Amino acid sequence: MASTSQPSEQTTRASGTVSDVAIRDAATVILVRDPAENPRVLMGQRGSGAAFMPNKFVFPGGAVDQDDGRVALAEHIPRPCASHLELARRPASTATPTMLAAAAIRELWEEAGLILGKPGTWRGQVPPDWASFAATGHVPAAGALRFVFRAITPAGRPRRFDARFFLADAAAIATELDDFGAATDELAHLQWIRLDDARGFDLPFITEVVLAEVAARLPDMSPPENVPFFDNSDEDSLFAQLGGRSPLR
């Protein structure tokens, strides 16, 4: 554990088997447009040949790179979110709150071509994976990110991730919200989907759960008091709350 605080736990358990697939730290961005009046979330479709969640509609996101730890942010993630990110850290994890926030911003840029950052000059050498982002004249800024959900992929899957989901108001994006021209081809059919319509798409189960959590929060975009956590790191599945009040039982 990276913190002396312990997550409170809700006893929802199910038996399973331990997988020998390594769990990788990951970060995902739930970008919300017009959260108070007509909330829409940015989603895209994974390819049919993808090893992980083929054909599913998902939020932009992916694995943390070690170079994400070399990025100097123009704004750090809010302190309450950073504290929650430190709770229940896996012993094998080296991902700091700054690395996770940076990874979320990089993945949003790579998969959607959108900049969450501030105009500015980079300090030090630009990591290779960040070269195209830096070339836009922006420095990544995590001030708009809100850590709202965490889930570890269950055993038996070809890929396993310890995914942190970050909510962000699209008003913080520095570029045109409908311009996905700089995106890679990892996600197809990028689009803004009305929150009420999202469940009509082919979604992973965990994405449906996260969308319900987001819908319950909006239009509040403040850092949450506690963060739901689906922990499938070992043979049992455990639902917990990170920080704040205890969950309802």
N, C-alpha and C positions, 0 to 999 in steps of 0.2 A: 504494500500500500504506500502511496505517495503522500497520504495525509493522515493525521491522527483521527479525523472524523470518519465514522463508518456509515455506509448507506443503510437506511432502514429498509426492511425487507417485507414483501408481501408473499405469503406462502402459496404461490402457484407453481407447482413442480410437476415434471413429467419425466419418466425414465427415458434413457437414450444410450447411445454408445459414444465413446471418445473417438474422435477422428485423429488420424496422424497428419492431416493437412494443417500446415502452419497457419495461425491466425495473424493477419496483417492489420495494422492500424489503417484506418480510412476516414475520410471526411466527405460530407455531402452537403450541398447547399439547397435549401428550400427558398427560392426567391419568390416573393409575393408582390404582386402589382396591385395597387389600389386596395390595401388591406382593409380600409374602413368602409368602403362603399361597394365595390364590386371585385372581391378578391379573386385573383387568378394566379396560378402557380406555373413556373416554367418546368416543362418536362420534355423528354425526348425518348425515342424508342431504340433499344439495343438491337444489334443485328441478329439475324437468325443463326449465324455461326458462332456467336459469342459463347464462351465456356460458362459464363456466369449470367444467369437470368436472360437467356436469349428471347428476343421478341417483346420483352416487357417494357412498359413505359416507366421511366425512373427519373429522379432528379439528377442533375450533374453531380458527379462525385467520383472518387477513386482512392487508390492507396496513397499513403504518405511516403514521400521520398526523403532520404537523409538530407538532400540538399535543401529541403524546405526549412531545415534548421539553420541555414546560413542566410536566410532572408531577414533584412531589417524592415519591420513594418512601420508605415507612416502613422498608424493608429493601432493600439493593441486591443484585443478583445476585452469587453468589460470585466472587471474584477470578479463579480459573482459567477460569471460563466467560466472564467479561468479556474476558480476554486472548485467548481463542479467537475471540470475536466480532470482535475487531479485525483478525485475520489475513485477508489477501486481500480487503480491502474494495474494492469496485468504485470506480473514480475518481469516478463520478457519484453515489455514495451519500453521503448526509448522516446516515445512521442510526447513532447511537451505541449502545453496549450498553444504556444506560439507556432510550433510545427503544425499542429492540427488546423489552426486557423489559416496558416499560409497554404497548406495543402488544399483546403476548401476553396480558397481564392484562385489558386492555380488551376484546379480542376474546372471551375466555372469558366475560366478563360479558355482552357483547352477544348472543352466540350460544347461551350455555347458562344465563345468569342466575346464575352462581356467582361468589362473591367470593373472590379471592385477595388478602387484605389484612388490616390490623390496625385495630381501633377507634381512631379519632383524628380530629383536626381538620385540615383542609387548610390549607396555607400559601399565601397569595396567591390570585389569581383562579382559579376552576375553569374549565378549558376546556369549551366546550359539549358536546363528545362524552363528557365525563366527568361531566356533571351528575347523571345518574341513579345512577352509581356513588357519587359523593360523598354523595348524598342518603341512602344507607344508613348513613352514619356511619362508613365505613371509608376508610382510606388504602391505596393499592396497595402490596403488599410482594412483592419479587422474591426473597427469600431461599431459597424452596423450588424455584426454577427451576434446571434443569440443561440447559445447551446440549448436545444430543446428536447433531444432524444438520443438514446444510445442503444445499439443492438449488436450482439455478436451472432454471426451466422451459425446455425446449428451444425452438429457433426453430420458427416455423410455427404456434404456438398463438395463439388470440385474446387471451389474457392471458399475461403473463410475470412471474414473481415470483422474487426472490432470497429464498427462504424459510428461516428459521431455526426449527428444531424444538426445543421446550423440554419436557423431561420434568419432571413434578411429582407428588409424592405427594398424593393426594386428602385425606390427613389434615390438610393445611395449609389447606384451604378453610374459610372462616369461616361458611358458611351450610350449610343442609341439602343433602346430596349428591343427593337424589332430587327436589328441588324445582327445576324448570326454568321456573317460572311467570313469572319476570322476563325470560326470553329473548325475543329478536325471532323472527320467523318465517323467518330465513335458513336455519336447519337444521331439518329435520323428523325425527321418530322418534328424538329424542335418547335414548340408552340406554347403560347400562354393559354392555360386551360382553366375555365371557371371552377372554383373549388367544388361547387355543387355538381359539376359534370365529371369530375376526375374519376370517380368510381366506375364510370361507364367504359373506361379504358382497361386494357389488359395490364394489371398492376401486380407486383409481388405482394404477398400477404403483409410483409412488414411495412411496405409503402402505404397500404390502406390504413394500418394502425397509426402511422405517423401523420397521415392526412387528417385523421379524426382528432388527433392531439392538436394539430395546427388549427383546425376549424374551431375547436373549443377555446383556443387562446385568443384568436382574432376578435377585435382589432388591436388587442394589447400586443405591443412589440417590445415590451420591456424585458430585461433578463428575468427568467422564471425563478420562482422560489425553490422549486425542486425539479428534477429531471427524471423521467421514466427510463428504466434500464432493463432490457431483456437480455439476461446473461445466460448464454448457451455455451460457456467456455469449457464445461466438463460434461460428465454423463447426465447431469440433471439440468433442467431448464428452470431458471429462477427469475421472477419479476421483482425488481427492487426500485426504490426511489433514491436518487442521489441528492443529499442535502435537504434542507428545509424541513417542512412538516412531514410527519409519518403518513404513509398512504392509508386510504380507507381500507378496512378489512371486512 
